Amino acid sequence: MNAGKLDTRVLIKRQSKTADGFGGFSSTLATQTTIWANVNYTGGDVATKNGKRDRNLVIELTVRKKTADAINTTDLLEIENESGQFQINNMFNSNYKYYTTITATKRE
């Protein structure tokens, strides 16, 4: 993998809770960090669930290993200049010392 192929900016969104002043909490998505990745669209299918058609778009991101260490599997990914957010399915080290591969599915 050539580091020059990390050409897509990806926002890492994490849910944060703040007190609402009435004994409860309010949840919002906040940008945790921004990373550079190589994004490949690997698949997608259209399925019908409960009378509603869903489109599941699957992507594979390759990022630097040290960058991926700060990402939790509960975080959401948002590709810059594209709509929608991706939920992380799996993270694994594709190259032992240098790169991590993340697979994610688009949430619609």
C-alpha distances in whole Angstrom, upper triangle without the diagonal:
4,6,9,8,9,12,15,17,18,22,22,26,28,32,34,38,41,44,46,50,51,50,47,43,42,38,35,32,31,27,26,23,20,17,14,11,10,13,13,17,17,21,25,28,32,34,37,38,42,43,40,37,33,30,27,24,21,17,14,12,9,10,10,12,15,16,16,19,21,20,23,23,26,25,24,22,23,20,22,24,25,27,27,26,23,24,22,22,20,17,15,13,10,9,12,12,9,8,11,11,15,17,20,23,25,28,31
4,5,6,8,11,14,16,18,21,22,26,29,32,35,38,41,45,47,50,52,51,48,44,42,39,36,32,31,27,26,22,20,16,13,11,10,13,15,18,20,23,26,30,33,36,39,40,44,45,41,38,35,32,29,25,23,19,16,14,11,11,11,14,16,16,17,20,22,22,25,25,28,26,25,22,23,20,21,24,24,27,28,26,24,26,23,24,22,20,18,16,13,12,15,14,11,10,13,14,17,19,22,25,26,29,32
4,5,6,9,12,14,15,19,20,24,26,30,32,36,38,42,44,47,49,48,45,41,39,36,33,29,28,24,23,19,16,13,10,9,9,13,15,19,20,24,27,31,34,36,40,40,44,44,41,38,35,31,29,25,23,19,16,13,10,9,9,12,13,13,15,17,19,19,23,23,26,24,23,20,21,18,19,22,23,26,26,25,23,24,22,24,22,19,18,16,14,13,15,13,10,10,12,14,16,19,21,24,25,28,31
4,5,7,10,13,15,19,21,24,27,31,33,37,39,43,45,48,50,49,46,42,40,37,34,30,28,24,24,20,17,14,10,10,9,13,15,18,21,24,27,31,33,36,40,41,44,44,41,38,35,31,29,25,23,19,17,14,12,11,12,15,16,15,17,20,21,21,25,26,28,25,24,21,21,18,18,20,21,25,26,25,23,25,24,25,24,21,21,19,17,16,19,17,14,13,15,16,18,20,22,25,25,29,31
4,5,8,11,14,17,19,23,26,29,32,35,38,42,43,47,49,48,45,41,39,35,32,28,27,23,23,20,16,13,9,8,6,9,11,15,17,20,23,27,30,33,36,37,40,41,37,34,31,28,25,22,19,16,13,11,9,10,11,15,17,15,16,20,21,20,23,23,26,23,22,19,18,15,16,18,19,22,23,22,21,23,21,22,21,19,19,17,15,15,18,17,14,12,14,14,15,17,19,21,22,25,28
4,6,8,10,14,16,19,22,26,28,32,34,38,40,43,45,44,41,37,35,32,29,25,23,20,19,16,13,9,5,4,5,8,11,15,17,20,23,26,29,32,35,36,39,39,36,33,30,27,24,20,18,15,12,9,8,7,9,12,14,12,13,17,17,17,20,21,23,20,19,15,15,13,13,16,17,20,21,19,18,20,18,20,19,17,17,16,15,15,18,16,13,11,12,12,13,16,17,20,20,23,26
4,7,10,13,16,19,22,26,28,32,34,38,39,43,45,44,41,37,35,31,28,24,23,19,19,16,12,10,6,6,6,8,11,14,17,20,22,26,29,31,34,35,39,39,35,32,29,26,24,20,19,15,14,11,10,10,12,16,17,14,16,19,19,19,22,22,24,21,19,15,15,11,11,13,15,18,19,19,18,20,20,22,21,19,20,19,18,18,21,20,16,14,15,15,16,17,18,20,20,23,25
4,6,10,13,16,19,23,25,29,31,35,36,40,41,41,38,34,31,28,25,21,20,16,17,14,10,8,5,5,6,7,10,13,16,18,20,24,26,29,31,32,35,35,32,29,26,23,21,17,16,13,12,9,10,10,13,16,17,14,15,18,18,17,19,20,21,18,16,12,11,8,8,10,11,14,15,15,14,17,17,19,19,18,19,19,18,19,22,21,18,15,15,14,14,15,15,17,16,19,21
4,7,10,13,16,20,22,26,28,31,33,36,38,38,35,31,28,25,22,18,16,13,13,10,7,6,5,6,9,9,13,15,18,20,22,25,27,29,32,32,35,36,32,30,26,23,21,18,17,14,14,11,12,11,13,16,16,13,14,17,16,15,18,18,19,16,14,10,9,6,6,9,11,13,14,13,14,16,16,19,19,18,20,20,20,21,23,22,18,16,16,15,14,16,15,17,16,19,20
4,6,10,13,16,19,22,25,29,30,33,35,35,32,28,25,22,19,15,14,10,11,9,6,5,6,7,10,9,13,14,17,19,20,23,25,27,29,29,32,33,29,27,24,21,19,16,15,12,12,9,11,10,13,15,15,12,12,15,13,12,14,15,15,12,10,7,6,5,6,10,10,12,12,10,10,13,13,16,16,15,18,19,19,20,22,21,18,16,14,14,12,13,12,14,14,15,18
4,6,10,13,15,19,21,25,26,30,32,31,28,24,22,18,15,11,10,7,8,6,5,6,9,10,13,13,16,17,20,21,22,24,26,28,30,29,32,32,29,27,24,22,20,18,17,15,15,12,14,13,15,16,16,12,12,15,13,11,13,14,14,10,8,6,5,6,7,10,11,12,11,10,10,12,13,16,17,16,19,20,21,23,24,23,20,18,16,16,14,15,13,15,14,15,17
4,7,10,13,16,19,23,24,28,30,29,26,22,20,16,13,10,8,6,5,5,6,8,11,12,15,14,17,18,20,22,22,25,26,27,29,28,31,32,29,27,24,22,20,18,17,15,15,13,14,12,14,15,15,11,10,12,10,8,9,11,10,7,6,5,7,9,10,14,14,14,13,10,10,11,11,14,15,14,17,19,20,22,23,22,20,17,15,15,12,14,12,14,14,14,17
4,7,9,13,16,19,21,24,26,25,22,18,16,12,10,6,5,4,5,7,9,11,14,15,18,17,20,20,22,23,23,25,26,27,28,27,29,30,27,26,23,22,20,19,18,17,17,16,18,16,18,18,18,14,14,15,12,10,10,11,9,6,5,6,7,11,12,15,14,14,12,9,10,10,11,15,16,16,20,21,23,25,26,25,23,21,18,18,15,16,14,15,14,13,16
4,6,10,13,17,19,22,23,22,19,15,14,10,8,6,6,6,6,9,12,14,17,18,21,20,23,23,24,25,25,27,27,28,29,27,29,31,28,27,24,23,21,21,20,19,19,18,20,18,20,19,18,15,14,15,11,9,9,10,8,5,6,9,11,14,16,19,18,17,15,12,12,11,12,15,17,17,20,22,24,26,26,26,24,22,19,19,16,17,15,16,16,15,17
4,7,10,14,15,19,20,19,16,12,10,6,6,4,6,9,9,13,15,18,21,22,24,23,26,25,27,27,26,28,28,28,29,27,28,30,27,27,24,24,22,22,22,22,22,21,23,22,23,23,22,19,18,18,15,13,11,12,9,8,9,12,13,17,18,21,20,18,16,13,14,13,14,17,19,19,23,25,27,29,30,29,28,26,23,22,19,20,17,18,17,15,17
4,7,10,12,16,17,16,13,10,8,6,6,6,7,10,10,14,17,19,23,24,27,26,29,29,30,31,30,31,32,32,32,30,31,33,30,30,27,28,26,26,26,25,26,24,26,24,25,25,23,21,20,19,16,15,13,15,12,11,12,15,16,20,21,23,23,21,19,16,17,16,18,21,22,22,25,28,30,32,32,31,30,28,25,25,22,23,21,22,21,19,21
4,7,9,12,14,12,10,6,6,5,7,9,10,13,13,17,20,23,27,28,31,30,32,32,33,34,32,34,34,33,33,31,31,34,31,32,29,30,28,29,28,28,29,28,30,28,29,28,27,24,23,23,19,18,16,18,14,14,15,18,20,23,24,26,26,24,21,19,20,19,20,23,25,25,29,31,33,35,35,34,33,31,29,29,26,26,24,24,23,21,23
4,6,9,11,11,9,5,5,7,8,11,12,15,15,19,22,25,29,31,34,33,35,35,37,37,36,37,37,36,36,34,34,36,34,35,32,33,31,32,32,32,32,31,33,31,32,31,29,27,26,25,22,21,20,21,18,17,19,21,22,26,26,28,28,26,24,22,24,23,24,27,29,29,32,34,37,38,38,37,36,34,32,32,29,30,27,28,27,24,26
4,6,8,7,6,5,6,9,11,15,15,19,19,23,26,29,33,34,37,36,39,39,40,40,39,40,39,39,38,36,36,38,35,37,34,35,34,35,35,35,36,34,36,34,35,34,33,30,30,29,25,25,23,24,21,21,22,25,26,29,30,31,31,29,27,25,27,26,27,30,32,32,35,37,40,42,41,41,40,38,35,36,33,33,31,31,30,27,28
4,6,7,6,5,6,10,12,15,17,20,21,25,28,31,34,36,39,38,40,39,41,41,39,40,39,38,38,35,35,37,35,36,34,35,34,35,36,36,37,36,38,36,38,37,35,33,32,32,28,27,26,27,23,23,23,26,27,30,30,32,31,29,27,26,28,27,29,31,34,34,38,40,42,44,44,44,42,40,38,38,34,35,32,32,30,27,28
4,6,7,8,10,13,16,19,20,23,24,28,31,34,38,39,42,41,44,43,45,44,43,44,43,42,41,39,38,40,38,40,38,39,38,39,40,40,41,40,42,40,41,40,38,36,35,34,31,30,29,30,26,26,27,30,30,34,34,35,35,33,31,30,31,30,32,35,37,37,41,43,46,47,47,46,45,43,41,41,38,38,36,35,34,31,32
4,6,8,10,14,17,21,22,26,27,30,33,36,40,41,44,43,45,44,45,45,43,43,42,41,40,37,37,39,37,39,37,39,38,39,40,41,42,41,43,41,42,42,40,38,37,36,33,32,30,31,27,27,28,31,32,35,36,37,36,34,32,30,32,31,33,35,38,38,42,44,47,49,48,48,47,45,42,42,39,39,36,36,34,31,32
4,7,10,14,17,20,22,25,26,29,33,36,39,40,43,42,44,43,44,44,42,43,42,41,40,37,36,38,37,39,37,38,37,39,39,40,41,40,42,40,41,40,38,36,35,34,31,30,28,29,25,26,27,30,31,35,36,37,37,34,32,30,31,30,31,34,36,36,40,42,45,47,46,46,45,43,41,41,37,38,35,35,34,31,31
4,7,10,14,17,19,22,23,27,30,33,36,37,40,38,40,40,41,40,39,39,38,37,36,33,33,35,33,35,33,34,34,35,35,36,37,36,38,37,38,37,36,34,32,32,28,27,25,26,22,22,24,27,28,32,32,34,33,30,28,26,28,26,28,30,32,33,37,39,42,44,44,43,43,41,38,37,34,34,31,31,30,27,28
4,7,10,13,15,19,19,23,26,29,32,33,36,35,37,36,38,37,36,36,36,35,34,32,31,33,31,33,31,32,31,32,32,33,34,33,35,33,35,34,33,30,29,28,25,24,22,22,19,19,20,23,24,28,29,30,30,27,25,23,24,23,25,27,29,30,34,36,39,41,40,40,39,37,34,34,31,31,28,28,27,24,25
4,7,10,12,16,17,21,24,27,30,31,34,32,35,34,35,35,33,34,33,33,32,30,30,32,29,31,28,29,29,29,30,30,32,31,33,32,33,33,31,29,28,27,24,23,21,22,18,17,18,21,21,25,26,27,26,24,22,20,22,21,23,26,28,29,33,35,37,39,40,39,38,36,33,32,29,29,26,26,24,21,22
4,7,9,13,14,18,21,23,27,28,30,29,31,30,32,31,30,31,30,30,30,27,28,30,27,28,26,26,25,26,26,27,28,27,29,28,30,29,28,25,24,24,21,19,17,18,14,14,14,17,18,22,22,24,23,21,18,17,18,17,19,22,24,25,29,31,34,36,36,36,34,32,29,29,25,25,22,22,21,18,19
4,6,10,12,15,17,20,24,25,27,26,28,28,30,29,28,29,29,29,29,27,28,30,27,27,25,25,24,24,25,24,26,25,27,26,27,28,26,23,22,23,19,18,17,17,14,12,12,15,15,18,19,21,20,18,16,14,16,16,18,21,24,24,28,30,32,34,35,34,33,30,28,27,24,24,21,21,19,16,18
4,7,9,12,14,17,20,21,24,22,25,24,26,27,25,27,27,28,28,27,28,29,26,26,23,23,22,21,22,21,22,21,23,22,24,24,23,20,19,20,17,15,14,15,12,9,9,11,11,15,16,18,17,15,13,11,13,13,15,19,21,21,25,27,29,31,31,31,29,27,24,23,20,21,18,18,16,14,16
4,6,9,11,15,18,20,23,22,25,25,27,28,27,29,30,30,31,30,31,33,29,29,26,25,24,23,23,22,23,21,23,21,22,23,21,18,18,18,15,14,14,15,13,10,10,11,11,15,15,17,17,16,15,13,15,15,16,20,22,21,25,26,28,30,30,30,27,25,23,23,20,21,19,20,18,17,19
4,6,8,11,14,16,20,19,22,23,25,26,26,29,29,31,32,31,33,34,31,30,26,25,23,22,22,20,20,18,20,18,19,20,18,15,15,16,13,12,13,15,13,10,9,10,9,12,12,15,15,15,14,12,14,15,16,19,20,20,23,24,26,27,28,27,24,22,21,21,18,20,18,19,17,17,19
4,7,10,14,16,19,19,22,24,26,27,27,30,31,32,33,32,34,36,32,32,28,27,25,23,22,20,20,17,18,16,17,17,15,12,12,13,9,9,10,13,12,9,10,10,11,14,14,17,18,18,17,14,15,15,15,19,19,18,21,22,24,25,25,24,22,20,18,19,17,19,17,19,19,19,21
4,7,10,13,16,17,21,22,24,26,27,30,31,33,35,34,36,37,34,33,29,27,25,23,22,19,19,16,16,13,14,15,13,10,11,12,9,9,12,14,14,11,11,10,11,12,12,16,17,18,17,15,15,16,15,19,19,17,20,20,22,23,23,22,19,18,17,17,16,18,17,19,19,20,22
4,7,10,13,14,18,20,22,24,25,28,30,32,34,34,36,37,33,32,28,26,24,21,20,17,17,14,14,11,13,14,13,10,11,13,11,11,14,16,16,12,12,10,10,10,10,13,15,16,16,14,14,16,16,19,19,17,19,20,21,21,23,21,18,17,16,16,15,17,16,19,18,19,22
4,6,10,12,15,18,20,23,24,27,29,31,34,34,36,37,34,32,28,26,23,21,19,16,14,11,11,8,9,11,11,7,9,12,10,10,13,15,16,13,13,10,10,10,10,14,15,17,17,15,14,16,15,18,17,15,17,17,17,18,19,18,15,13,12,13,13,15,15,18,18,20,22
4,7,9,13,16,18,21,23,27,29,31,34,34,37,38,34,32,29,26,23,20,18,15,13,9,9,7,8,12,12,9,10,14,13,13,16,17,19,16,15,12,12,10,10,14,15,17,18,16,15,17,16,19,18,16,17,16,16,17,19,17,14,12,12,13,13,15,16,18,18,21,23
4,6,10,13,15,18,20,24,26,29,32,32,35,36,32,30,26,23,21,17,15,11,10,6,5,5,8,11,13,10,10,14,14,13,16,16,18,16,15,11,12,10,11,14,15,17,17,15,14,16,14,16,15,14,15,14,14,14,17,16,13,10,10,10,10,12,13,16,16,19,22
4,7,10,12,16,18,22,25,27,31,32,35,35,32,29,26,22,20,16,14,10,8,5,5,7,10,13,15,13,13,17,17,16,19,18,20,18,17,13,14,11,13,15,15,18,18,17,15,17,15,17,16,14,15,14,13,14,17,17,14,11,11,9,10,12,13,16,16,20,22
4,7,9,12,15,18,21,24,27,28,31,32,28,25,22,19,16,13,10,7,6,5,7,9,13,15,18,15,14,18,18,16,18,17,19,17,15,12,12,9,11,13,12,15,15,14,12,14,13,15,15,14,15,16,14,16,19,20,17,13,12,10,10,10,11,12,13,17,19
4,6,9,12,16,19,22,25,26,30,30,27,24,21,17,15,11,9,6,5,6,9,12,15,18,20,18,17,21,21,19,20,19,21,19,17,14,14,12,14,16,14,16,16,15,13,15,14,15,15,15,16,16,14,17,20,21,18,15,14,11,10,10,11,12,13,17,19
4,6,8,12,15,18,22,23,27,27,24,20,17,14,11,8,6,4,6,9,12,15,19,20,23,21,19,23,23,20,21,19,21,19,17,14,14,12,15,16,13,15,14,14,12,14,14,14,15,16,17,19,17,20,23,24,22,18,16,13,12,10,10,10,11,14,16
4,7,11,14,17,21,22,26,26,23,20,17,14,11,8,6,5,7,10,13,16,20,21,24,22,20,23,24,21,22,19,21,20,18,16,17,15,18,19,17,18,17,16,13,15,14,13,14,15,16,18,16,19,22,24,22,18,16,13,12,9,10,10,12,15,17
4,7,11,13,17,19,22,23,20,17,14,11,8,6,5,7,9,13,16,19,23,24,27,25,23,26,26,23,23,20,22,21,19,17,17,17,20,20,17,17,16,16,13,15,15,14,15,17,19,21,19,23,25,27,25,22,19,16,14,11,11,9,11,14,15
4,7,10,13,15,19,19,16,13,10,7,5,4,6,9,12,15,19,22,25,26,29,27,24,27,27,24,24,21,21,21,18,17,17,17,20,20,16,16,15,15,13,14,15,14,16,19,21,23,22,26,28,30,28,24,22,18,16,13,11,9,9,12,13
4,6,10,13,16,16,14,10,8,6,5,7,9,12,15,19,22,25,29,30,32,30,27,30,30,27,26,23,23,23,20,20,20,20,23,23,19,18,16,17,15,16,17,16,18,21,23,26,25,29,31,33,32,28,25,21,19,15,14,11,11,13,13
4,7,10,13,12,10,7,6,4,6,9,12,15,19,22,25,28,32,33,35,32,30,33,32,29,28,24,24,24,21,21,21,21,24,23,20,18,16,17,16,17,19,18,21,24,27,29,29,32,35,37,35,31,28,25,22,18,16,13,12,13,12
4,6,10,10,8,6,5,6,8,11,14,17,21,24,27,30,33,34,36,34,31,33,33,29,28,24,24,25,22,22,23,24,27,26,22,20,18,19,17,18,20,18,21,25,27,30,30,34,36,38,36,33,30,26,23,19,17,14,14,14,13
4,7,6,5,4,6,9,11,14,17,21,24,27,30,33,36,37,39,37,34,36,35,31,30,26,25,26,24,24,25,26,29,28,24,22,20,20,20,20,22,21,24,28,30,34,33,37,39,41,40,36,33,29,26,22,20,16,16,15,13
4,5,5,6,7,10,12,16,18,22,25,27,31,33,36,36,38,36,33,35,34,30,28,25,24,25,23,24,25,26,29,29,25,22,20,20,19,19,21,20,23,27,30,33,34,37,39,41,40,36,33,29,26,23,20,16,16,14,13
4,6,8,10,14,15,19,21,25,28,31,34,36,40,40,41,39,36,37,37,33,31,27,26,27,25,27,27,29,32,31,28,25,22,22,22,21,24,23,26,30,33,37,37,41,42,44,43,39,36,33,29,26,23,20,19,17,15
4,7,10,13,16,19,22,26,29,32,35,37,41,41,43,40,38,39,39,35,33,30,28,29,27,28,28,29,32,31,27,24,22,23,23,23,26,25,28,32,35,38,38,42,44,46,44,41,37,34,31,27,24,21,20,18,15
4,6,10,13,16,19,23,26,29,32,34,38,38,40,37,35,37,36,32,30,27,25,26,23,24,24,26,28,27,23,20,18,19,20,20,23,22,26,29,33,36,36,40,42,43,42,38,35,31,28,25,22,18,16,14,12
4,7,10,13,16,20,23,26,30,32,35,36,38,35,33,35,34,31,29,26,25,25,22,23,22,23,26,25,21,19,17,18,18,19,21,21,24,28,31,34,34,37,39,41,39,35,32,29,26,22,19,16,14,13,11
4,6,10,13,16,20,22,26,28,32,32,34,32,29,31,31,27,26,22,21,21,19,19,19,20,23,22,18,16,14,15,14,15,18,17,21,24,27,30,30,34,36,37,35,32,29,25,22,19,16,12,10,9,8
4,6,10,13,17,19,23,25,29,30,32,29,27,30,29,25,24,22,21,21,18,17,17,17,20,20,16,14,12,13,12,14,16,16,19,22,25,28,27,31,33,35,33,29,26,23,20,16,13,10,8,9,8
4,6,10,13,16,20,22,26,27,29,26,24,26,26,22,21,18,18,18,15,15,15,16,19,19,15,14,12,12,10,11,13,12,15,18,21,24,24,27,30,31,29,25,23,19,16,13,10,6,6,7,8
4,7,10,13,17,19,23,24,26,24,21,24,24,21,20,18,18,17,14,13,13,13,16,17,13,12,11,11,9,10,12,12,15,17,20,22,21,25,27,29,27,23,20,17,14,11,8,6,5,8,9
4,7,10,14,16,20,21,23,21,19,22,22,18,18,16,17,16,14,12,13,13,17,18,14,14,12,11,8,10,10,9,11,14,16,18,18,21,24,25,23,19,17,13,11,7,6,5,6,10,12
4,7,10,13,17,18,20,18,16,19,20,16,17,15,16,15,13,11,12,11,14,16,13,14,13,11,8,10,10,10,11,12,14,16,15,18,21,22,20,16,14,10,8,6,5,6,8,12,14
4,7,10,13,15,18,16,13,17,18,15,16,14,16,15,14,11,13,12,15,17,16,17,16,14,11,11,10,10,10,10,11,13,11,15,17,19,16,13,10,7,6,5,7,9,11,15,18
4,6,10,12,14,12,10,14,15,13,14,14,16,14,13,10,12,11,14,16,15,17,16,14,11,12,10,11,11,9,11,12,11,13,16,16,14,10,8,6,5,6,8,11,13,16,19
4,7,9,12,10,9,13,14,13,15,15,18,16,16,13,15,13,16,19,18,20,19,17,15,15,13,14,12,10,10,9,8,10,13,13,10,7,6,5,6,9,11,15,17,20,23
4,6,9,7,7,10,11,11,14,14,17,15,15,13,14,13,15,19,19,21,20,18,15,16,14,15,13,10,11,10,10,10,12,12,9,6,5,6,8,11,13,17,18,21,24
4,6,5,6,9,11,11,15,16,19,17,18,16,17,17,18,22,22,24,23,21,19,19,16,18,15,12,12,10,10,9,11,9,6,4,6,9,11,14,17,20,22,24,27
4,5,5,6,9,10,13,15,18,16,18,17,19,19,21,24,24,26,25,22,20,19,16,17,14,11,10,7,9,8,9,7,5,5,5,9,11,15,17,21,23,25,28
4,5,5,8,10,13,15,18,16,18,17,19,20,21,25,25,27,26,23,21,20,17,19,17,13,13,11,13,12,11,9,8,8,9,12,13,17,19,23,24,26,30
4,5,6,8,11,14,16,14,15,14,16,16,17,21,22,23,22,19,18,18,15,18,16,12,13,12,14,14,14,12,10,9,9,11,12,15,17,20,21,23,26
4,5,5,8,10,13,11,13,12,15,16,18,21,21,22,21,18,16,15,12,14,12,9,10,9,12,12,13,12,10,8,7,9,9,12,14,17,19,21,24
4,6,8,11,13,12,15,15,18,19,21,25,24,25,24,20,18,17,14,16,13,10,11,11,14,14,13,12,11,11,9,12,12,15,16,20,22,23,27
4,7,10,12,10,13,13,16,17,19,23,23,23,22,18,17,16,14,16,15,12,14,14,17,17,17,16,14,13,12,14,13,16,16,20,21,22,25
4,7,8,7,9,10,13,15,17,21,20,21,19,15,13,12,10,12,12,10,12,13,16,17,17,17,15,13,11,12,10,13,13,16,17,18,22
4,5,5,9,11,14,17,19,23,22,21,19,15,13,11,9,11,10,9,12,14,17,19,19,19,18,16,13,13,11,13,13,15,17,17,21
4,6,8,10,14,16,19,23,21,20,17,14,11,8,6,7,7,8,11,14,17,19,19,20,19,16,13,12,9,10,10,12,14,15,18
4,7,10,13,16,19,22,20,19,16,12,11,8,7,9,11,11,15,18,20,23,23,23,23,20,16,16,12,13,11,13,14,13,17
4,7,10,13,16,19,17,17,14,10,9,7,7,10,12,12,15,18,20,22,23,23,21,19,16,15,12,12,11,12,13,12,16
4,7,10,13,15,14,13,10,6,6,5,7,10,12,13,17,19,21,23,24,24,22,19,16,15,12,12,9,10,10,9,13
4,7,10,12,11,11,9,6,5,6,7,11,13,13,16,18,19,21,23,23,21,18,15,13,10,11,8,9,9,10,13
4,6,9,8,8,7,5,6,9,11,14,16,16,19,21,22,24,26,26,23,20,18,16,13,13,11,11,9,10,12
4,6,6,8,8,8,8,12,13,16,17,17,20,21,21,23,25,25,22,19,17,16,13,13,12,12,11,12,14
4,6,8,10,10,12,15,16,20,21,20,23,24,24,25,28,27,24,21,20,19,17,17,15,16,14,15,16
4,7,10,12,14,17,19,22,24,24,26,27,27,28,31,30,27,24,23,22,20,19,17,17,15,16,16
4,7,9,11,15,17,20,21,22,25,26,26,28,31,30,27,24,22,20,18,17,15,14,11,13,13
4,7,10,13,16,19,21,22,26,27,27,30,32,32,29,26,24,22,19,18,15,13,10,10,10
4,7,10,13,16,19,20,23,26,26,29,31,31,28,25,23,20,17,16,12,10,7,7,7
4,7,10,13,15,17,20,23,23,26,28,28,26,22,20,18,14,13,9,8,6,6,8
4,6,9,12,13,17,19,20,23,25,26,23,20,17,14,11,9,6,5,4,6,9
4,6,9,12,15,18,19,22,24,25,23,20,16,14,10,9,5,5,6,7,10
4,6,8,11,15,16,19,20,21,20,16,13,11,7,6,4,7,9,10,14
4,7,10,14,15,19,20,22,21,17,13,11,8,6,5,7,10,12,15
4,7,10,12,15,16,18,17,14,10,8,6,5,7,10,13,15,19
4,7,9,12,13,14,14,11,7,6,4,7,9,13,16,18,21
4,6,9,9,12,12,9,6,5,7,9,12,16,19,21,25
4,6,6,8,8,6,4,6,9,12,15,19,22,24,28
4,6,9,8,6,5,6,9,12,15,19,22,25,28
4,6,6,5,7,9,12,15,19,22,25,28,31
4,6,7,8,11,14,17,21,24,27,30,33
4,7,9,12,15,19,22,26,28,31,34
4,7,10,14,17,20,24,26,29,32
4,7,10,13,16,20,22,25,28
4,7,10,13,17,19,22,25
4,7,10,14,16,19,23
4,6,10,13,16,19
4,7,10,13,17
4,7,9,13
4,6,10
4,6
4
